[in-house]
Amino acid sequence: MEYKFRDKVYLSTYMLDTELFDRYNFLVEDAVPIRSVFILKTNEGLKILKKIDYKLEELEYIYEALNHIRRTYPYVINFKQSIEGKPYVEYQGGIYVVLDLIEGRECIYENPVDLIGASKSLAKLHSASEGIKVKDIRNNLYKMEANIIKKIKELNMCRDFAKLHLNKSDFDKLFLEYADYYIDEATQALNKLQKSEYRRLCRERYVLCHHDLAHHNIIVDNEDNYYFVDFDYAVVDLPYHDLCNLITKAIKHNMWNIDMADTVLQGYRSINELKKDELEVLYAYLLFPQDFYDITISYYMKTRGWDEDEFFEKLKRKAEYKDDRERFLKDFKEFIEG
């Protein structure tokens, strides 16, 4: 419900009128709200109107990066040019883009065929981004160590804060039950990363990472091409960033089954080689308890509008797969050491 409310609030900031649409060379017949965008019915087919909530220079960088990628991997979103020849329109204080709507279905991570197809396509996307210009914006290189250190400090702060509560909530109690364990996991992830070839790989193996590989951001068309959409969170980083994201999303819905991770890696490695030193960095990424961190910060920093029961149930679900996660990480470590 919170996401629907947030989407409605965001959609209310759109300034929809004919002056905006007149900045494009197509005719708009109708506009239908979906999530946080509008689907436009036009004389050139269906389009997506999206209001951007980040800086123009970041949008221009993403646009340039996708043009670079499209030369060898064409299955990414396409920006429509305005009558001024730009991939965006500035209108009444907002920045708007229009994207071609890709007809197809959302990727299903529970389906091994889709999972291996998405993995191969991710490798091709990464390969296509090699040689991309690295700028100060959208640059996550060399930052993982500092990010983990910051997150460990935040988890410790939340633990201290929860301990101070005289009347502890159910969330406080459950969080404190698992806090030491997950803070230790985060510390181990940091140690693994510091002992790895992370910094050398940042010099040699950087790519454009999608950074938001939710199943609805990969569209499979009728010819089984895998399109990547919504690059709002894209950053230059190591490919293991996206691989960790994809593996985590796949295994969480399959009892943390190592076979799902193997499927992802098989697909990816059939296109791009992954050496042992790279798998060790990937293991450090997987070892960091991102889910536990996210729900903790959301609760204590009040970044989500969920009620107490919803927060507790989400933490409970994450806590319940502790043993499955532990087994998966053990299996993955044996896999890369074997």
N, C-alpha and C positions, 0 to 999 in steps of 0.2 A: 504493500500500500504506500509505503514511504516513497518508493521510486516513482509511482504514478503521480503522487502529489508533487514531487520535485519536477517531474516532466511538465506537469500542467503549469507550474509556476514559471518554468523556463520558457515554455511556449508562449506565455502571456507577454514576454519581452519582445517577441517578433513584431516588426512593423510591416504587416502585410498590406500592400496596396498596389495599384497599377503602376505607380512611379517606380517602384522597386522592380517589378516584372518588365517594365519597358526598357530596362538596362540590358535585357537579353534579346537575342534574335529569334525567340520562339513565343508562341501565344499560350498563355496559361488559361485553361478552361475550368480547373478546379484545384483546390488545395485541401488535403486531408491530413490531420495530425496523427503521427505515429511515433510513440516514445517521445523523443525530444526534437523531432524533425517534422517537416511537412512533405508529403508525397504530392508532387505536382502532376496533374494530367495536362499534357501539352500537345500541340500539333506535331511534335517530334517524338512523342512517346512519353513514358513516365520518367520523371526526374525527382531528385531529392533536394529540397531546400534546407540548408543548415546554417544556423547562426553560430559563429565561432566565438569562443570565450577565452581566447588567448591572443597574444600579440601578433600583429600583422607580419613582422619579420619571421616569426615562427611558422606561420602559414606559408609564406613565400619559400622558406627552407624546405618544408614538407613537399610543396609543389615541385620544386627543383629536384628533390631526392626521388620522387616518384617518376619524374620524366627520365631520370638517369636509370632507374630500375626498368622502366617500360621498354627500353631498348632491347633487353634480352628476356624479360619476364613481363608479358603484357597484361597479366591477370590481376590488375590493381585498379582501384577506383579512378575514374576519369573526370576531371574538372571541366565544366563548360565555360567557355570564354564569354566575358561580357562584351557589349558593343564597343567598349574601350580597349578590348584585347587583353583583359586581365582575368585571372582565374577567381576573382572575387569582386564584390561590389560593396563599397562603403556607403551606408545609407542611414541617416538619422542616428548617428552615433554607434551603429552596429556594423559588423563585418559579416557578409553573407556569401556563401558559396552554393553553387548548383552542381550536382553530381549526377552522372548517368545512373539510373537504377539497373542493377544487375538482376536479371531474371534467373531464378534457381531456388534451391532449398538451402537451409542452414546445415552446416556440417554437424554430424552426430558422432561425438567422441566415443560413445559406447560401441559404435560399429567399427570393427577392426579395419574394414576396407576404407572407410572414411579417414580413420586415424592414420593409416599408412599413406593415404593420398595427401592428407594435410601435411604430414611430416616431410614427404618428398617435395611438396610445393613450397614449404617453408625454407627448405635447403636451397631451392632455386631462387626464391625471393632474396635470401641472404647473399647468394652468389652474385645475383644481378646488382646488388648494392655495393659490391666491392669497388674501391676507388672513389667512393663518395667523398665530397668535400666535408671536412670536419671543421665546425665553427664552435664558438663559445656557447651558442644556443643549442638546445636539444643534444647535449653532449654529456653522456654518463660515464665516459671512460675514466678510469683510475679512482672512481668515487665509491666503489662497493665497500671497501674496508671502512671508510669513514661513515658510510651509511649504517653499517652493522654496529659500529661502536656507538653511534647516536641512538640506535634502536635499543641496544642493550641498556644504555643509561635510562631511556624512557621506561623500559620494562621494570628496571629496579626502582624507579621513582613511583611507578604505579603500585608496585608491591609495598613500598613503604607507606604510600598513601592509604592503601587498603587496610594495612595493619593498624593505622591510627583510628579507623572507624570504630566507635564504641558499639554502635548498633550495626553490625555487619549485615549487608544484604546477602541474598543467596548467591549473587554473582561474586561478591567479595570472597565468600567462603570457598567457592569452587575455584576461583582464580588463584587464591593463596595455596590451595591444595596442589596446583600444578605449576605455579610460578617458578619455583626453584629449578624444577626439571627443565622447563623450556628456556629459562635464562642460561642454564648450562648448555643446552643444545645450541643456542645462539652463540655462546662463547666458543664452543667447539667449531662452529661454522667459521667464525672469525679466524681461529687458529689455523684451520685447514686452508683458508684463503691466503693467509699471510705466508704459509709455507709452500704455496703453489707457484705456478708460473704466471699468475694473474697479470702482473704488471708488464711482463714481456708480451703476453698475448694481447694486451691493450694496444701495444705498438703495432702488432702484426696482423691481428685477426678481427679487427672491428668491422661491423656491418651496420646497416640500419635495422634496428629491432622494431617490430610492430608494437610490442609492449602491452597489448590488450587482446590476447587471443581467446576471447570468449567465443563459444561455438557460433554465435550469430554474426561474428565478424569474419567468418570464412563461408563463402557462398559457393555451392557446387552447381554449375550450370548443366544443361541437358547433354553436353558433350563431356561431362566429368572433368571439366577444368575447375581448379580451385582458385577462386577470387578472394583476395584480401581487401577488406573494406575498413573504413573508420581508422585512419592513421592519426587521430587527435593526440595520442599519447606516444607517438613514435620518437625514438631516441637513437643516437649512435651509441652502440654498446657492443659487448661481445655476444656472439650468437647463442651462448649458453643461457643468456637472459630469457630469450624466447623459448628455448628448449625446456628450461625449467618450468616456465609458465604452462607450456603445452603438456608436459608430462604430469604436472600436478593436477591440471584440470582433468586429464584422462584417468588417473589412478584414483582420485577421490570418489569417482562414481563407480569404481570397480574394486572396492575393498582393498585399495592400495596394492593391487596385484602387480608384481614385478614384470609380468608378461606384457602389460600395457606399455610400460616404459621401454621394454625391449622392442616392441612394435614401433614406437616412435623413433628409437635410435636406428633400427634397421632401415626404416624409410629414409631418414635423414642421411645416414651414412652411405646409402646407395647412390647419393648425389654428391655429398660433401664428406670428405674424410674427417674423422674425429680421432685424434691421437690420445694417448693415455693422459698426458698433461692437461689436455682440454677436458677430458672426462673428470679429472680430479677437481677442476674448477666448477664443473657442473654439479658434482657431488656437494661441494661447499654451498652452492646456491640452494640445493635441495634440502640440505641439513638445517638451514635457517628456518625457524618455525613462523613463516609469514602469516599463516591463518591465525595463529594464536596472538601474534603481535597485532594484527589488524583489529580483531574484535576487542582486545584489551584497550588499545588507543581509542577506538570508537566509543567505548564505554566511559573511560575515565576522562577523556578530553572532550566528551559530548559532541562528537562530530556526526553522529547519526540521531535521527529522531525516533528511534525504536523505544518501546516501553520496557520496563524492567523484565517482564516475563519473556519478551522476545530476545533481549540481550542474553538472558540466562539460558534459554533454549539453544541459541546459536553457540554459546560457549560450551554447553553440555555436549552438543553434537561433535564439536571439534575435540573435546576432551575424550570422548568415547572412542575415537580412532587412534589414540595414542599408541596402543600395542601394535595395531596394523601398520602405522607409520614407522614405528621402530623396526619392525620386521622388514619392511620395504627398504629402509635405509641400510640395514645390515646386508640384505641381498644385493643391493646396488653396489655397496662397497666391495663385496666379494666379486661381483661382476667385473668391476674396473681393475681390481687387483689380480684377477685371474688371467 
